[in-house]
Amino acid sequence: MAKQKNNQKNNQKVKSPIRKQLDEVEKILKQHNSDTQKQSDTTPNNKDIVFGISLKSKKVSRNWNKVQKNLSNTLKSIFRNTDQHFRVIIAGHNKPNIKELKDKRVKWLPVKFSSPTSPKGFSRDKMRKRKIIGEYLHKIGFSGYFMAVDADDWIHHRFVEYIRSQPFSNAFILEKGLITNIGRKEIWETSDFYKKCGTNALFYFSKKDFPNPKKKKGNAFGILTLKAHPKSPDRLKKLNKDYKMITLPFVIWVLSHGDNNSMLKGNKDPGISAKDYGIKGEKLEAWFYKYFRIN
């Protein structure tokens, strides 16, 4: 009996592999906290970050209330970052009725073109909205990091701090990340994250790299953000731009919430789980929200 109690006690002490990694992020950044704070105070604006979101239209959503809730959670996860050197730009047909859009850190860009009539048009619609975001950044003369974010993914609360604490790089690509099936309450880590999830990389751009609506000539923004993301490393190499692969779990891809584009297009099964990736998943529990602060 005593042996059984000891085994139970030891099992309780075993920390989940995902939680270990998330704690490692905390440890790394806390170790450099004083240096990071100094850098946050003195870093020029060209290391600021823009999170760009292309929001699907009400017309093609399965549940508009769910779409609004998902966007609210995504914005909460960004807003609660320890380093506030960022802004969020959202392009869409229908402006959600959520309090986060009243925040001064958010810019809403209404689009005038027609929304898609079926899931087949989702990808083109997303890229057209992203291009409008790029044109806006050209217009205001922004220079800094741009990250395309899907309107249902969550960002780690130390992500901005981490990026701004790193030596300059033309790009940061997420080699690893987390996936959750929100319906199954399951979470797991995956490699080659940038090939799977739309929220997968940051690219440094100056004003000349963004699309100029008065010119049709190609630009780095179009090459790197308006094409299929799995080939980002190859495209960066062709542009002679350096990049850094990130192996810490800073983004979580949220699946099976009821309005995923990938599932509406038939690319993902609503019952997807860790076993489909040949790995063991973990239960999504309350402790997780300490790191992705959407509550």
C-alpha positions as CSV (number, residue, x, y, z in Angstrom):
1,M,0.0,0.0,0.0
2,A,2.8,2.4,0.9
3,K,4.5,1.6,-2.4
4,Q,1.3,2.4,-4.3
5,K,1.0,5.8,-2.5
6,N,4.6,6.6,-3.4
7,N,4.0,5.8,-7.0
8,Q,0.9,8.0,-7.1
9,K,2.9,10.9,-5.4
10,N,5.7,10.5,-8.0
11,N,3.2,10.5,-10.9
12,Q,1.7,13.8,-9.6
13,K,5.2,15.4,-9.6
14,V,5.7,14.5,-13.3
15,K,5.2,17.8,-15.2
16,S,3.7,17.6,-18.7
17,P,6.3,17.9,-21.5
18,I,4.5,20.9,-23.0
19,R,4.4,22.7,-19.6
20,K,8.1,22.0,-19.2
21,Q,8.8,23.8,-22.5
22,L,6.5,26.7,-21.7
23,D,8.3,27.1,-18.3
24,E,11.6,27.0,-20.2
25,V,10.4,30.1,-22.2
26,E,9.7,31.8,-18.9
27,K,13.1,30.9,-17.5
28,I,15.0,32.1,-20.6
29,L,13.3,35.5,-20.6
30,K,13.4,36.0,-16.9
31,Q,17.2,35.3,-16.9
32,H,17.6,38.2,-19.4
33,N,14.8,40.3,-18.0
34,S,17.0,43.3,-17.0
35,D,18.8,43.4,-20.3
36,T,15.5,42.9,-22.2
37,Q,13.9,45.8,-20.2
38,K,16.8,48.1,-21.1
39,Q,16.4,47.1,-24.8
40,S,12.7,47.6,-24.7
41,D,13.3,51.2,-23.5
42,T,16.0,52.0,-26.2
43,T,15.1,49.8,-29.2
44,P,14.2,52.0,-32.2
45,N,10.8,51.8,-33.8
46,N,12.1,49.6,-36.6
47,K,11.9,46.6,-34.3
48,D,8.2,47.2,-33.6
49,I,5.8,44.4,-34.7
50,V,2.6,44.6,-36.8
51,F,0.2,41.7,-36.4
52,G,-1.9,41.6,-39.6
53,I,-5.3,39.8,-39.5
54,S,-7.5,39.0,-42.5
55,L,-11.0,38.5,-41.1
56,K,-13.5,36.3,-42.9
57,S,-16.8,37.8,-43.8
58,K,-20.1,37.3,-42.0
59,K,-21.6,36.0,-45.2
60,V,-19.3,32.9,-45.4
61,S,-19.0,32.2,-41.7
62,R,-20.9,29.3,-40.2
63,N,-21.4,31.2,-36.9
64,W,-20.6,34.9,-36.8
65,N,-20.8,35.0,-33.0
66,K,-18.1,32.3,-32.9
67,V,-15.9,34.2,-35.4
68,Q,-16.2,37.3,-33.2
69,K,-15.4,35.3,-30.0
70,N,-12.3,33.7,-31.7
71,L,-11.0,37.1,-32.8
72,S,-11.6,38.5,-29.3
73,N,-9.4,35.6,-27.9
74,T,-6.7,36.2,-30.4
75,L,-6.5,39.9,-29.6
76,K,-6.5,39.2,-25.9
77,S,-3.5,36.9,-26.3
78,I,-1.7,39.7,-28.2
79,F,-2.7,42.6,-25.9
80,R,-1.5,40.8,-22.8
81,N,2.1,40.6,-24.1
82,T,4.8,41.7,-21.6
83,D,6.3,44.0,-24.3
84,Q,3.8,46.5,-25.8
85,H,5.8,47.5,-28.9
86,F,3.2,46.2,-31.4
87,R,0.1,47.2,-33.2
88,V,-2.7,45.1,-34.8
89,I,-4.2,45.8,-38.2
90,I,-7.4,44.0,-39.3
91,A,-8.9,44.0,-42.7
92,G,-12.5,42.7,-43.2
93,H,-15.9,43.1,-44.7
94,N,-17.9,43.2,-41.5
95,K,-16.6,44.9,-38.3
96,P,-17.2,42.7,-35.3
97,N,-19.0,44.1,-32.3
98,I,-16.3,43.3,-29.7
99,K,-14.6,45.7,-27.2
100,E,-11.1,44.8,-28.3
101,L,-11.7,46.6,-31.6
102,K,-12.1,49.9,-29.7
103,D,-8.5,49.5,-28.4
104,K,-6.0,52.2,-29.6
105,R,-3.6,49.4,-30.6
106,V,-6.0,48.2,-33.3
107,K,-6.6,49.6,-36.8
108,W,-9.6,48.4,-38.7
109,L,-9.5,48.5,-42.5
110,P,-12.8,48.0,-44.3
111,V,-12.7,46.3,-47.6
112,K,-15.0,47.0,-50.6
113,F,-14.5,44.0,-52.8
114,S,-17.1,41.2,-52.8
115,S,-16.7,38.4,-50.3
116,P,-16.3,34.8,-51.5
117,T,-19.4,32.7,-52.1
118,S,-17.9,29.4,-50.9
119,P,-14.9,28.0,-49.0
120,K,-13.1,27.7,-52.4
121,G,-12.5,31.4,-52.3
122,F,-11.2,31.7,-48.7
123,S,-7.5,31.7,-49.5
124,R,-7.8,34.4,-52.2
125,D,-10.0,36.5,-50.0
126,K,-7.4,36.2,-47.2
127,M,-4.6,37.3,-49.4
128,R,-6.5,40.2,-50.9
129,K,-7.1,41.5,-47.4
130,R,-3.5,41.0,-46.5
131,K,-2.4,43.0,-49.5
132,I,-4.7,45.9,-48.3
133,I,-2.9,45.7,-44.9
134,G,0.4,45.9,-46.8
135,E,-0.7,48.9,-48.8
136,Y,-1.7,50.6,-45.6
137,L,1.7,50.0,-44.1
138,H,3.3,51.4,-47.2
139,K,1.1,54.5,-46.9
140,I,2.1,55.2,-43.3
141,G,5.8,54.5,-44.0
142,F,6.1,51.6,-41.6
143,S,9.4,49.8,-41.2
144,G,9.6,46.8,-38.9
145,Y,8.4,43.2,-38.4
146,F,5.1,42.0,-40.0
147,M,3.4,38.8,-38.8
148,A,0.2,37.4,-40.5
149,V,-2.0,36.0,-37.8
150,D,-5.1,33.9,-38.3
151,A,-8.1,35.3,-36.4
152,D,-8.4,32.2,-34.1
153,D,-4.8,31.5,-33.1
154,W,-3.3,32.4,-29.7
155,I,0.1,34.2,-29.1
156,H,2.3,33.5,-26.1
157,H,2.3,36.4,-23.6
158,R,6.1,36.8,-23.9
159,F,6.4,36.5,-27.7
160,V,6.9,40.2,-28.5
161,E,9.5,40.4,-25.7
162,Y,11.3,37.4,-27.1
163,I,11.5,38.7,-30.7
164,R,12.6,42.1,-29.6
165,S,15.3,40.7,-27.3
166,Q,16.9,38.8,-30.2
167,P,19.7,40.1,-32.5
168,F,18.3,41.5,-35.8
169,S,17.2,39.0,-38.4
170,N,15.3,39.5,-41.6
171,A,12.8,36.8,-40.5
172,F,11.8,34.5,-37.6
173,I,10.1,31.3,-38.6
174,L,8.3,29.0,-36.2
175,E,9.8,25.5,-36.5
176,K,7.8,24.3,-33.6
177,G,4.4,25.2,-32.2
178,L,1.3,23.9,-30.5
179,I,-2.0,22.6,-31.8
180,T,-5.2,22.2,-29.8
181,N,-8.4,20.5,-30.8
182,I,-10.6,22.7,-28.6
183,G,-13.6,20.3,-28.9
184,R,-11.5,17.4,-27.6
185,K,-9.7,19.5,-25.0
186,E,-6.4,18.0,-26.3
187,I,-3.1,19.8,-27.0
188,W,0.1,18.6,-28.7
189,E,3.3,20.0,-30.1
190,T,4.3,19.7,-33.7
191,S,7.4,20.3,-35.7
192,D,7.4,22.0,-39.1
193,F,4.8,24.3,-37.6
194,Y,5.4,26.9,-40.4
195,K,4.2,24.4,-42.9
196,K,0.9,23.7,-41.1
197,C,-0.4,26.9,-39.4
198,G,-1.1,30.2,-41.0
199,T,0.4,32.1,-38.0
200,N,3.9,31.0,-38.6
201,A,6.6,33.7,-39.2
202,L,7.7,37.3,-38.9
203,F,9.4,39.2,-41.7
204,Y,11.2,42.5,-41.5
205,F,10.1,45.0,-44.1
206,S,10.8,48.6,-44.9
207,K,8.4,51.0,-46.6
208,K,9.7,50.0,-50.1
209,D,9.0,46.3,-49.4
210,F,5.3,46.9,-49.0
211,P,2.9,47.0,-52.0
212,N,2.5,50.4,-53.5
213,P,-1.0,50.6,-55.0
214,K,0.3,53.0,-57.7
215,K,2.9,50.4,-58.9
216,K,2.3,46.9,-60.1
217,K,5.9,45.8,-59.7
218,G,6.6,42.9,-57.3
219,N,7.8,43.4,-53.8
220,A,9.2,41.4,-50.9
221,F,5.9,41.6,-49.0
222,G,4.1,39.9,-51.9
223,I,6.7,37.3,-52.3
224,L,6.9,36.3,-48.6
225,T,3.3,36.8,-47.4
226,L,0.9,36.5,-50.3
227,K,2.0,33.0,-51.3
228,A,1.9,29.5,-49.7
229,H,3.8,29.7,-46.4
230,P,5.5,26.3,-46.4
231,K,8.1,27.6,-48.8
232,S,9.1,30.7,-46.8
233,P,12.7,29.5,-46.1
234,D,13.3,28.9,-49.8
235,R,11.9,32.3,-50.8
236,L,14.1,34.0,-48.2
237,K,17.1,32.3,-49.6
238,K,16.3,33.4,-53.1
239,L,16.0,37.0,-51.7
240,N,19.3,36.6,-49.9
241,K,17.7,37.3,-46.6
242,D,18.8,35.6,-43.4
243,Y,16.3,34.0,-41.0
244,K,16.2,32.3,-37.6
245,M,14.1,29.2,-36.8
246,I,12.3,29.4,-33.5
247,T,12.0,26.1,-31.6
248,L,10.0,27.5,-28.6
249,P,6.2,27.1,-28.6
250,F,5.0,30.7,-29.0
251,V,1.9,30.1,-31.1
252,I,-1.0,27.7,-30.7
253,W,-3.1,26.7,-33.7
254,V,-6.7,26.4,-32.5
255,L,-8.8,23.7,-34.3
256,S,-12.4,22.5,-34.1
257,H,-14.0,25.6,-32.7
258,G,-16.7,25.4,-35.3
259,D,-15.6,27.9,-37.9
260,N,-12.1,26.8,-39.0
261,N,-11.4,27.6,-42.7
262,S,-9.3,24.5,-43.0
263,M,-12.2,22.3,-41.9
264,L,-14.8,24.1,-43.9
265,K,-12.5,23.6,-46.9
266,G,-12.3,19.9,-46.0
267,N,-8.5,20.0,-45.4
268,K,-8.9,19.0,-41.7
269,D,-11.1,16.6,-39.9
270,P,-13.0,18.0,-36.9
271,G,-11.9,15.0,-34.9
272,I,-8.2,15.5,-35.6
273,S,-6.0,14.6,-32.6
274,A,-2.3,14.1,-31.7
275,K,-2.4,10.5,-32.8
276,D,-3.0,11.7,-36.4
277,Y,0.5,13.2,-36.2
278,G,1.9,10.0,-34.6
279,I,2.5,11.6,-31.2
280,K,0.9,11.5,-27.8
281,G,-1.3,14.4,-26.9
282,E,-2.1,16.0,-23.5
283,K,-5.2,17.2,-21.9
284,L,-5.9,20.9,-22.3
285,E,-6.1,22.1,-18.7
286,A,-6.5,25.4,-16.8
287,W,-2.7,25.8,-16.2
288,F,-2.2,26.3,-20.0
289,Y,-4.0,29.7,-19.9
290,K,-1.2,31.1,-17.8
291,Y,1.0,31.2,-20.9
292,F,-1.7,32.1,-23.5
293,R,-3.8,34.6,-21.6
294,I,-7.2,34.6,-23.2
295,N,-9.1,34.3,-19.9
